[in-house]
């Protein structure tokens, strides 16, 4: 409790600056709804499996079929596990330095952990989780969370405007060396001599 109070007092003393407008509009709503749908569908699937009602999904006309459903579902589970790992890694790596619409003056640009490879690893983690859910459930209903993807792409662009205004050349150099959602291939010119 003491640490919480101390943090709250320190936070009040720091100047915050909102440099770009908060995300809003249809794409922001789609990002929120798609993510919410992902967590609802994931929890519902677990409940359906443990109550033996999963046949509701598997016997539906919405069911996707592959020659080797089990293999596809195993790949889906691996993607889901990797997505959760990447998300947790990104949250732990950025710690208190998450991009915020009102960052304190002492805010640091996070370029370590998964941020070494991509600029938006948490959003990439969501994309991987959404794909993993589709392959695990093998049901068209699992595609609903994909409505979040355009929203996250837009939010990432708005965040990048904010980060350029906040960190200037430092962030622009980071953009040149690090991919937005996918790692950039290192060119032969960038090799250490």
C-alpha positions in Angstrom: 0.0 0.0 0.0 2.9 2.3 0.8 4.4 1.9 -2.7 1.0 2.6 -4.3 0.7 5.9 -2.4 4.3 6.8 -3.1 3.8 6.1 -6.9 0.5 8.1 -6.9 2.3 11.1 -5.3 5.2 10.9 -7.7 2.8 10.6 -10.6 1.0 13.8 -9.6 4.3 15.7 -9.6 5.3 14.7 -13.1 4.1 16.8 -16.1 2.0 14.9 -18.5 1.4 15.9 -22.1 -1.3 14.7 -24.5 0.2 15.3 -27.9 -2.3 13.7 -30.2 -6.0 13.1 -30.0 -7.2 9.9 -28.2 -8.3 7.2 -30.6 -12.0 7.1 -31.2 -14.6 6.3 -33.8 -15.6 3.1 -35.5 -12.2 1.5 -35.8 -11.5 2.0 -32.1 -14.9 0.4 -31.3 -14.2 -2.5 -33.6 -10.8 -3.1 -31.8 -12.6 -3.1 -28.5 -15.5 -5.3 -29.6 -13.2 -7.8 -31.5 -10.9 -8.2 -28.5 -14.0 -8.6 -26.2 -15.4 -11.2 -28.6 -12.0 -13.1 -28.5 -12.1 -13.4 -24.7 -15.8 -14.4 -24.6 -15.3 -17.0 -27.3 -12.3 -18.4 -25.6 -14.0 -18.7 -22.3 -17.2 -20.1 -23.9 -15.2 -22.8 -25.7 -13.5 -23.9 -22.5 -16.9 -24.1 -20.8 -18.4 -26.0 -23.8 -15.6 -28.5 -23.8 -15.8 -29.2 -20.0 -19.5 -29.5 -20.1 -19.5 -31.7 -23.2 -21.6 -29.2 -25.1 -18.8 -28.5 -27.7 -20.8 -30.6 -30.2 -22.9 -27.5 -30.5 -20.0 -26.0 -32.4 -18.7 -29.1 -34.1 -22.0 -30.2 -35.6 -22.8 -26.7 -36.9 -22.9 -25.6 -40.6 -20.4 -23.0 -39.4 -17.8 -25.7 -38.8 -14.6 -25.6 -40.9 -13.3 -29.0 -42.1 -9.8 -30.0 -43.0 -8.3 -33.4 -43.9 -6.5 -33.4 -40.6 -8.6 -31.3 -38.2 -6.5 -32.4 -35.1 -3.3 -31.2 -36.7 -4.8 -27.9 -37.6 -6.2 -27.5 -34.1 -2.8 -28.4 -32.6 -1.2 -25.6 -34.7 -4.0 -23.3 -33.4 -3.2 -24.2 -29.8 0.5 -23.5 -30.5 -0.3 -20.1 -32.0 -2.5 -19.3 -29.1 0.2 -20.2 -26.6 2.7 -18.1 -28.5 0.3 -15.2 -28.7 -0.2 -15.2 -24.9 3.6 -15.5 -24.4 4.3 -12.6 -26.7 1.6 -10.5 -25.1 2.8 -11.1 -21.6 6.4 -10.6 -22.7 5.5 -7.2 -24.2 3.6 -6.1 -21.1 6.4 -7.1 -18.8 9.1 -5.5 -21.0 7.4 -2.1 -21.3 6.5 -2.0 -17.6 5.5 1.5 -16.7 6.7 2.8 -20.1 3.6 1.8 -22.0 2.6 4.3 -24.7 0.0 6.6 -23.2 -1.8 9.6 -24.4 -0.4 11.5 -21.5 3.2 10.4 -21.0 5.3 12.0 -18.2 8.4 13.9 -19.1 10.6 11.0 -17.9 8.9 8.5 -20.1 11.4 6.2 -22.0 11.1 4.7 -25.4 11.0 1.0 -25.0 13.2 -0.8 -27.5 14.1 -3.9 -25.5 12.3 -7.3 -25.1 10.0 -8.0 -28.0 10.2 -4.3 -29.0 13.7 -5.2 -30.4 11.9 -7.1 -33.2 8.6 -5.2 -33.7 7.2 -1.9 -32.6 3.8 -3.2 -31.6 4.3 -6.7 -30.2 1.1 -6.5 -28.1 -1.1 -5.9 -31.2 0.8 -8.6 -33.0 0.1 -10.9 -30.1 -3.6 -10.2 -30.5 -3.4 -11.0 -34.3 -1.7 -14.3 -33.5 -4.3 -15.1 -30.8 -7.1 -14.4 -33.2 -5.6 -16.7 -35.8 -5.0 -19.4 -33.1 -8.6 -19.2 -32.0 -9.9 -19.8 -35.6 -7.6 -22.8 -36.0 -8.4 -24.2 -32.6 -12.2 -23.9 -32.9 -12.4 -24.6 -36.6 -15.6 -22.6 -36.7 -16.6 -19.4 -38.6 -17.8 -17.8 -35.4 -14.2 -17.7 -34.3 -13.5 -15.2 -37.1 -15.6 -12.5 -35.3 -12.5 -11.1 -33.4 -10.9 -10.3 -36.7 -13.0 -7.2 -36.8 -10.5 -5.8 -34.3 -7.5 -5.9 -36.7 -8.3 -2.7 -38.7 -8.8 -0.9 -35.4 -5.5 -2.0 -34.0 -3.7 -1.0 -37.2 -5.3 2.4 -36.9 -4.5 2.7 -33.2 -0.9 1.7 -33.9 -0.7 4.5 -36.5 -2.0 7.1 -34.0 0.4 5.8 -31.4 3.2 6.2 -33.8 2.3 9.9 -34.4 2.4 10.4 -30.6 5.7 8.7 -30.3 7.2 10.7 -33.1 6.0 13.9 -31.5 7.3 12.7 -28.1 10.7 11.2 -29.1 11.4 12.7 -32.5 14.4 11.4 -34.3 15.0 8.7 -31.8 11.6 7.1 -32.7 12.1 7.7 -36.4 15.4 5.8 -36.3 13.6 3.0 -34.4 11.0 2.9 -37.2 13.7 2.5 -39.8 15.3 -0.5 -38.0 12.2 -2.2 -36.5 9.1 -3.5 -38.3 5.7 -2.3 -37.3 4.0 -5.7 -36.8 6.6 -8.0 -38.4 10.3 -8.1 -37.9 12.3 -6.3 -40.6 14.9 -8.3 -42.5 18.3 -7.1 -41.8 20.0 -5.9 -45.0 23.5 -7.0 -45.9 24.6 -3.3 -45.4 23.6 -3.5 -41.7 26.1 -6.3 -40.9 28.8 -5.4 -38.4 32.2 -5.3 -40.0 
